[in-house]
Structure formats: structure tokens, C-alpha cells
Amino acid sequence: MQCSKDVLIFCRRRFTPGTSWCVVRSDASNQALQTALDYACAAGADCSPIQSSGLCFLPNTIQAHASYAFNSYYQRMAMAPGACDFAGTATVAKTDPSYGSCMYPSSPSTAGGIPAPTPPATVINNPNVPMTPLTTIPINGDGSTGLNNPGLTPPVPTTDESKASLDYIVATSSMSVMLLLVLSFILHPMWIS
């Protein structure tokens, strides 16, 4: 593409060879985009520009906000293969999606770099307690691999914390305690003699 002198800056920004951005797929549902957007913001994307006071808040649509968050995450992960999937709701684009004063990062340095991993908690070795090895927790926290990409899908709850579940646990625990009490009264004469 030939760039005239009048649009040279615009042309360089929009068509930089080797640069890519992560944006939403046009066929992604709003519900899937909201889930993926929540995940991206929690997993390290810089979502402050899409807050109500941010430069990328308008247009106030799930598609625009998710595109910005997906790209922020993608750039912070150094455009790693698979960092632009979000359970099939995102795709890599070669054209800069920036508009007006909303500038999409185009490299890890403009996206704030790769987030530093959180250091493990300090462990004091008590000689009376055996040490257990530290384990690495995947990015999504529950060990699942997701649809197409390890660690890039929102975590799925693994416990049921509903009132019905709590009632079942209390009832089961109470039954166990009652059974132990009954057995202790039955077996108590045997223990004494």
C-alpha cells in the first residue's frame, strides 16, 4: 500500500508489518463475550481504559470492551500462540482496531509488559512437619484445559455451595456423629471388662 505524506502517520499505525491485534469474533454471543471479558480482566488485561472514565469506554458495547480487553491480554502475553482465543470468541487481526483517542496496544511494551508471576508464599520449614512440594496452579485456577486452549477459559466452579448442599452436609455429619455415639454406648461395656 502506498501512503501519501498527509496520511503517513495514520498509515504506519494501521499497517505495521508483523503486528497483530486480538479482537472479538463477529459471531460470538454477548453471553460468551461477557464471560470471556470478565476472565481477561481478571487474568491480567488492563481494563481501566474501558471503565466509564476511560478513553475506550465509548462505544459502550460488550463487543468494543471485549476487543480492548482481549487485545490487552494478548499483547501482555507477548502475542503467544493461543493467547487470542477466549473460548472461541476472539480472533487475530492484522489491522489496528484503534479509533479516535482509544489506542489499542500493539506490543507487550505498550500494553504494560508481561505481568510478573506472583511469588509463592514464604514457607518456614518446621522439622516436625513433613514438607509437601509446592504445586503450580494453571492460569484458570481449576486445572481444566478449556475448549481449545489450556488456561484461557474461565474457571468452572467445582463445588456446590447452595443451601441444599449445605443441608445435606449437615445432615450427613449429624448422622455420623449419632452413629458414633450409639456405637460407643453399645461397645462401652466391652471396653470396661
C-alpha positions as CSV (number, residue, x, y, z in Angstrom):
1,M,0.0,0.0,0.0
2,Q,1.3,3.5,-0.9
3,C,1.0,6.1,1.8
4,S,0.7,9.8,0.9
5,K,2.6,12.3,3.0
6,D,-0.7,13.6,4.5
7,V,-1.7,10.2,6.0
8,L,1.8,8.7,6.6
9,I,1.4,8.6,10.4
10,F,-2.1,7.0,10.1
11,C,-0.8,4.6,7.5
12,R,2.2,3.5,9.6
13,R,0.0,2.9,12.7
14,R,-2.6,0.9,10.8
15,F,-0.4,-1.3,8.6
16,T,2.7,-2.1,10.6
17,P,4.1,-5.4,9.2
18,G,4.3,-8.2,11.7
19,T,1.9,-6.5,14.1
20,S,-1.3,-8.1,15.1
21,W,-4.2,-7.4,17.5
22,C,-6.8,-9.6,19.2
23,V,-10.4,-8.7,18.6
24,V,-13.8,-10.3,19.1
25,R,-15.2,-12.6,16.5
26,S,-18.4,-11.2,14.9
27,D,-20.3,-14.5,15.6
28,A,-19.6,-14.5,19.3
29,S,-22.7,-14.3,21.6
30,N,-23.0,-11.5,24.1
31,Q,-23.1,-14.0,27.0
32,A,-19.9,-15.7,25.8
33,L,-18.2,-12.3,25.3
34,Q,-19.2,-11.2,28.9
35,T,-17.7,-14.4,30.4
36,A,-14.5,-14.0,28.3
37,L,-14.3,-10.3,29.1
38,D,-14.6,-11.0,32.9
39,Y,-11.9,-13.6,32.5
40,A,-9.5,-11.4,30.6
41,C,-9.8,-8.5,33.1
42,A,-9.2,-10.9,36.0
43,A,-6.3,-12.7,34.3
44,G,-4.1,-9.6,33.6
45,A,-5.6,-7.4,30.9
46,D,-5.5,-3.7,31.5
47,C,-9.3,-2.9,31.7
48,S,-9.0,0.6,33.1
49,P,-9.4,2.2,29.6
50,I,-12.9,0.5,29.2
51,Q,-14.2,1.8,32.6
52,S,-16.7,4.6,32.4
53,S,-13.9,7.3,32.8
54,G,-11.6,5.6,30.3
55,L,-10.6,6.6,26.8
56,C,-12.0,3.4,25.3
57,F,-15.4,3.3,27.2
58,L,-17.3,4.6,24.2
59,P,-18.9,2.9,22.4
60,N,-20.3,1.3,25.5
61,T,-20.8,-2.2,23.9
62,I,-19.7,-5.6,25.0
63,Q,-18.0,-6.1,21.6
64,A,-15.9,-2.9,21.9
65,H,-15.0,-3.6,25.6
66,A,-14.2,-7.2,25.0
67,S,-12.0,-6.4,22.0
68,Y,-9.9,-4.0,24.0
69,A,-9.5,-6.4,27.0
70,F,-8.7,-9.4,24.7
71,N,-6.0,-7.3,22.9
72,S,-4.6,-6.1,26.2
73,Y,-4.2,-9.6,27.4
74,Y,-2.9,-10.8,24.1
75,Q,-0.2,-8.1,24.0
76,R,0.8,-8.7,27.6
77,M,1.3,-12.3,26.8
78,A,3.7,-11.3,24.0
79,M,1.2,-12.4,21.3
80,A,1.8,-16.0,22.3
81,P,0.2,-18.7,20.2
82,G,-3.2,-19.4,21.7
83,A,-3.4,-16.2,23.8
84,C,-6.1,-14.9,21.5
85,D,-8.9,-17.5,21.7
86,F,-11.0,-16.9,24.8
87,A,-13.1,-20.0,24.3
88,G,-13.5,-19.3,20.6
89,T,-14.8,-15.7,21.0
90,A,-11.7,-13.9,19.7
91,T,-9.5,-13.8,16.5
92,V,-6.2,-12.3,15.5
93,A,-6.5,-9.2,13.2
94,K,-3.7,-7.5,11.1
95,T,-5.4,-4.1,11.0
96,D,-5.2,-1.8,14.0
97,P,-8.6,-1.5,15.6
98,S,-7.7,1.8,17.4
99,Y,-10.2,4.7,16.9
100,G,-10.2,8.3,18.0
101,S,-8.4,8.6,21.3
102,C,-8.7,4.9,22.0
103,M,-5.3,3.4,21.2
104,Y,-5.1,-0.4,21.2
105,P,-1.6,-1.6,22.4
106,S,0.4,-3.2,19.6
107,S,3.2,-4.8,21.7
108,P,4.0,-6.0,25.2
109,S,5.8,-2.8,26.0
110,T,2.8,-0.6,25.0
111,A,0.4,-3.0,26.9
112,G,2.4,-2.7,30.1
113,G,4.5,-5.8,29.5
114,I,4.0,-9.4,30.6
115,P,2.5,-9.4,34.1
116,A,5.0,-10.7,36.7
117,P,4.0,-14.0,38.3
118,T,3.1,-13.8,42.0
119,P,5.9,-15.2,44.1
120,P,5.0,-18.2,46.3
121,A,4.3,-17.6,49.9
122,T,7.3,-17.9,52.3
123,V,7.4,-21.4,53.7
124,I,9.1,-22.0,57.1
125,N,10.4,-25.5,57.3
126,N,9.2,-26.9,60.6
127,P,11.3,-30.1,61.2
128,N,8.3,-31.7,62.9
129,V,6.0,-31.3,59.9
130,P,6.9,-33.1,56.6
131,M,7.2,-30.7,53.7
132,T,4.9,-31.1,50.8
133,P,6.0,-29.9,47.3
134,L,4.6,-26.7,46.0
135,T,2.3,-27.1,43.0
136,T,1.8,-24.8,40.1
137,I,-1.8,-23.6,39.6
138,P,-2.9,-23.1,36.0
139,I,-3.9,-19.6,34.9
140,N,-7.6,-20.5,35.2
141,G,-7.2,-21.9,38.7
142,D,-9.1,-25.2,38.4
143,G,-6.7,-27.3,36.3
144,S,-9.1,-27.6,33.3
145,T,-7.8,-27.2,29.8
146,G,-10.7,-25.3,28.4
147,L,-12.2,-25.7,24.9
148,N,-9.3,-25.0,22.6
149,N,-6.6,-23.5,24.7
150,P,-5.1,-24.6,28.1
151,G,-5.7,-21.9,30.7
152,L,-7.6,-19.5,28.6
153,T,-11.2,-20.3,29.6
154,P,-12.9,-19.0,32.7
155,P,-12.8,-21.3,35.7
156,V,-15.8,-23.5,36.3
157,P,-16.9,-23.9,40.0
158,T,-16.1,-27.3,41.4
159,T,-18.2,-27.1,44.5
160,D,-21.9,-26.6,45.1
161,E,-22.3,-24.0,47.9
162,S,-26.1,-23.9,47.7
163,K,-28.3,-24.2,50.8
164,A,-29.4,-27.7,49.7
165,S,-25.8,-28.9,49.6
166,L,-25.1,-27.4,53.0
167,D,-28.2,-29.1,54.5
168,Y,-27.0,-32.4,53.1
169,I,-23.6,-32.0,54.6
170,V,-25.0,-31.1,58.0
171,A,-27.5,-34.0,57.9
172,T,-24.7,-36.4,56.9
173,S,-22.4,-35.1,59.5
174,S,-25.1,-35.3,62.2
175,M,-25.9,-38.9,61.2
176,S,-22.2,-39.9,61.5
177,V,-22.0,-38.3,65.0
178,M,-25.1,-40.1,66.1
179,L,-23.9,-43.4,64.8
180,L,-20.6,-43.0,66.7
181,L,-22.5,-42.2,69.9
182,V,-24.7,-45.2,69.6
183,L,-21.7,-47.5,68.9
184,S,-19.8,-46.1,71.9
185,F,-22.8,-46.9,74.2
186,I,-23.1,-50.4,72.8
187,L,-19.4,-51.1,72.9
188,H,-18.7,-49.3,76.2
189,P,-19.5,-52.4,78.4
190,M,-17.0,-54.4,76.3
191,W,-14.3,-51.9,76.9
192,I,-14.7,-51.8,80.7
193,S,-14.5,-55.6,81.2
